[in-house]
Amino acid sequence: MKMSFFPGKLFLESKPEGGYELRFGEDVQVFKSEKQAVQAFQQIRLRLEKDFPMKGPTLEERRALLQKEIADSAVGHTSLRNAGPKKKTGTRTFG
């Protein structure tokens, strides 16, 4: 298991020996229980989210994303271009 919060340099990793290591900058804590390790990670992350709020995309980034989405949807699947040859079905016999 690996969890991270990059802006605050907070990392939680499971070790092959069975423990969990929580690194926050230079501080390292070792846990035996996954539940305790995740709980400690979440507490520190909540404090850090106040210091490092999530920023939304700028107006230019939103425009670029919209342009890309429009271009991708316009070039999408068309049944005429991607259709294979028609297969004959049934028989020519009557009755």
HUNOR-V332354 format. One record per residue. RES is the residue in one small letter. SS is DSSP state (h for helix, s for strand, l for the rest). Layout:
# HUNOR-V332354
res,ss
RES,SS
RES,SS
This chain:
# HUNOR-V332354
res,ss
m,l
k,s
m,s
s,s
f,s
f,h
p,h
g,h
k,l
l,s
f,s
l,s
e,s
s,s
k,l
p,l
e,l
g,l
g,l
y,s
e,s
l,s
r,s
f,s
g,l
e,l
d,s
v,s
q,s
v,s
f,s
k,l
s,l
e,h
k,h
q,h
a,h
v,h
q,h
a,h
f,h
q,h
q,h
i,h
r,h
l,h
r,h
l,h
e,h
k,h
d,h
f,l
p,l
m,l
k,l
g,l
p,l
t,l
l,h
e,h
e,h
r,h
r,h
a,h
l,h
l,h
q,h
k,h
e,h
i,h
a,h
d,h
s,h
a,h
v,l
g,l
h,l
t,l
s,h
l,h
r,h
n,h
a,l
g,l
p,l
k,l
k,l
k,l
t,l
g,l
t,l
r,l
t,l
f,l
g,l
